Amino acid sequence: MQNLLIWIYFAAILMVAIFKVLLPQKDSIGFKKTLSVTGLYILAFGLVLSVISMAWYKNGLHSSFHWFDDSSEWLQMDKTGHFFAAFFLSRLLVELYIWSGLPSAKAYVYGGFSGVVFHSSIELLDGYSDAYGASVSDLVVNLSGSLFVYIQYRLWGGLKFLSKISFHPTAFAALRPSMLGDTSIEQALKDYNGHTLWFNFSMKKMIHISPTWLHLSVGYGAEGLIGGHDNVFTNENGQTIDLSGISRSRQFYLSLDVNFEVVKTNSRFLRGVLYVINHFKTPMPTIEFNTVEGVKWHWVYF
């Protein structure tokens, strides 16, 4: 059920992305366009919240509202997903409201903070789950992702710093497939060992001869994560599995990236494709700073 909810959530975001990139761009103010953006947001919002609520109550996974402190779990890799998701949706909504003709100041507020409302509402529903609970740290990270968008638009009228993600399959998932994923798709969503959160900015600001499409990228990831707090767990057969010999390490990366959104094209479809793929880090040579293994070099890192 968790995977189903994740896919519904991302389908809703993708629907907004397609809506943004495929419609013709016009400068005229249109009340109908603003209403359409708001309506689409409310539809996606309601769909996700309704499905989550029905799934939890149907399975009896509900209790009185409570908080759960998960701030120390997974070396904070779960927080990177919250940050990116809030950044992604807030950016989409800001750009949709700008497209609709809403005054910039209002577009920044309505779009940016609609993103954090969306994600935080889902987080608060977690407060009624027996297995989890509402997380203060998740709410803070959700707000940070949205503020990362709002502050940039407020200061510069656009984004000078982008947030991206990347994923590569790891051998750790096979050690606990029920938690980290049994299939490639599940692992892409659940195996934090293969996730990296990136922050990009234009190299042209530093080296004036650099092309506008070349970005400098700084990333954060982790490895050796079999469980949230440690690598000792109980499997489905009730057996205690001790994998504490596997070191848990933080990883910091320095790399280059490509900004596909500066590519000039008259094709709305191609613009849409470039917009979507530009949220994923381009595989590039990368320097890794590992808290266990020290400095490592990757000719190509995903």
N, C-alpha and C positions, 0 to 999 in steps of 0.2 A: 504493500500500500504506500509505503514511503516513496518508492520510486515513481509510482503513478502520480503522486502529488507533485513531485519535483518536475516531472515532464509536463503536467498541466500548467505549472507555474511558468516554466520557460516558454511554453507554447503561447501563453498570454503575452509575455514580453516580446516574443518574436512577432506576434500579430501587430503590436504597436510599432516595432521596427519597420515592418513592411509597409504599414500605413504611412510612416514618416518618409521613407525613401522613394516610394513609387509614385506618390501623387505629385502633380506638377507644382512647381514653386511659383508663387505670385506674391507681389508686394501689397496688394490691396487688403484692407482690413475686412474680414468676413466673420460676422457673428455665427453663421452656420458652421464655419470651419472650427471656431473655438468651441462651439457646442458639440461638434463631432468628436473633437479631441477629448473633451470632458466626458462625453458619453462612452467613448471607447475605454477610457480609464476606469470609469465606474463599472462597466460591464466586466472587464478583466478582474477588477478588484472583487466584485461580488461573486464571480465564478470561482475564483481561488478560495475565498473565505468560505463559501457555501460547501464546496467539495471537501475542504479540510474539516469543517464542522460535522458534516454528515458522516464522514469516515470515522472520526473519533467517537462520536456518540453511538454510531451503529455497532462499533466493536467494544463499546463499554469503556473506552479508554478516556474517562473523564473524572475529574474530582473537583474539589473546591479550588479556587485560584490560589496559586502558591508560586514562590520564587525558587530558582535553582541557580547556584553559582557554578558555572562551567568555565570561568575565566582562565583557569590553569590547565585546561584540557588540550590535548593535541598540539602542544607548543604553540597555541593560538592560531593554528592553521585553519580551523573552522571559522575564525573571525575574518580571514582574508576573503572567504566566499561571501560573507555578509557585506563587507566593504565594497567588493566589486559589484555585487548585485544592486546595492543602493546607488552606487555611482552610475551604473549602466541605466537603470530605470529613471533616475533623476535627470540624467543628460537627455535621454529620449524625450521626456516630458517637457523639459525646457525648450528643446528644439521644436517640438510639435507646437507648443504654444507660441513660439516666435513665428513659426510658419503660418499659424492661424491669423496673425495680425495683431495679437495682443501686445500692448505696450511692453517694452523690454523689462522694465522694473517689475511689472506684474508677472510676466512670463518666468522670470528668474525665481520669484517667490512661489508661485503656484506650481510650477514644474518641479523645482528643486525639492520642495518640502512635501509634495504629493508622493514623491519617491519614498521618503522616510516614513510617511504615514502608512503606505502600502506594506512595507516590510515590517514595521513595528506592530501593525495590527495582527499580522501572522504570528509574530513573536509572542504577543500577549495571549493568543489562543493556546500557545504552548503551555501557558500557566494552568490550563485545565487538563493537561495530560498527566496520567499517572506516572509515565515513564520519564518525563522531563519536568518542565516548569519554565516560567518566564525568566529570561536571563537579562540582568541589568547590563552586563558587558556586551551582549548582542545588540541591545537597544542603543548603547553608546556608539558601537561600531557602525550600525545602520545610520545614525545621525552623522557620523564622521564622513561616510561615503557621500551622503547628500550634500553636506557642507563643502566637501571637496569640489563639487560641481558649482554650487551656489556662489561661493566666494570668488571663484575664478571668473564666472560670468559677471558678477557684481564689480570686480576690479578691472577686468580687461574686455568684457563683452564677448568672451569666448574662452576656449580651453587651451591653455599653454602647456598643461601637464595632463597626460592621459593615464588611465589605469587599464591594464590588460591582464589576461590570464594565459596560462599554458598548462599542458598536461602531457605526461609520458607514462606508459605502463611501468610498473615496478614488480619485483619479485616478492615484495612484502604482502601483496594481496592474497597470494596463494597460502600464506601462513594463517590467515583468518578470513576466508572468503565471505562468511556470514556478516562480518562487519565492514570489510573493505571492498567487497564486490566479487561476485562469481563470474560475471561476464565482462567483456571489454567496456560496454556501456555503463554498467554498474560501477566499475572501477574508475571510470572517468568522472563519476559523480561523487564517489565515496572514499577513494583511496587518496588521503591527504599527502602521502609520500610522493606522489607524482604531480601535485599541484604547485604552481608558483604564481605569486601575485607580483605584477610589474608596475613600475611608475616610469613613464616616458616623457622626455622633453626634447625639443629640436636641437640638434647639434649646431645648427646655423647660428644660434645665439652665442655659442662658444667659439666656433671656427667659421668665419664669414664665408669661406670658400666652400663650405659643406653644402650639399644639395638639401633642399627643403624637406625631402622625403626621408632623410636619414635622421634617426633619433638615437639618443643615448638612453639606455634602459637599466634601471636598478630593480632587482627582484628579491623576494623573500620566499623561502621554502623550508621544508624539514624532511627528515628521513628517519627510519627505524621506528615508526609509529605503528604499533600493533594494537594498542589500546589508548584510551584517553589520557590516563595518568601514568600508566606503566605498561609493561609488556607481559604481565601475568593476567590470565583470564580463564574463565570456565567455558568450555565448549558445549555444543548441543547435547552431548552425551553425559554431561555433568562432570567431566574430567577437568582437572586444573592443569593448564598448560603454562609452563614457565619459560618465557623467551627473554628473560631479563638480561641475558648475555648479549642481546642486540642493542647496540648503542643508539640512543635517541639524540639526534643532532639538528641544530639550526643551520640553515644555509643562506648565505647572502651572495647575490650575483651582480655582475657588471657585464653588460652586453650592448649590442647595437640592435636596432629594430627599424622596420619600414613603416612609414605612415602612408597607408594606401589612400587615404581620403584626399590627398593633394593631387592625385592622378586626375587629369582633365579628360572628361568623356561626355558626349552628348546622350549617351544611353542611360535612361533612368534605371533600367534593370541592372546594368553594370555598376552604377553608383550604389544601388542597394546592396549588391554583392560585396563591393569594396567596403561599404560602411559596416556590414556585419563582420566580415573577416578581420577588420581593423581592430576589433576588440580582443583578438587573439595574438599573442606574441609570435613574431616570425622566427623560426629556428635560425640561430646565428652562433658564431664563435663566442664563447662565454668564459669569464673567469669566475670561479666559485670560491668563496671563503667559508669553510666548514668548521664548526666549533669543535669537531672531533678529529677530523683528518687534515685540517689546515687548508692551504691553498691548492686548488685543483684547476686544471684547464680542460675545457670541452671544445673540440673543434666545431661541433654542432650540438646545441642544447635545445631541447624542446620544453 
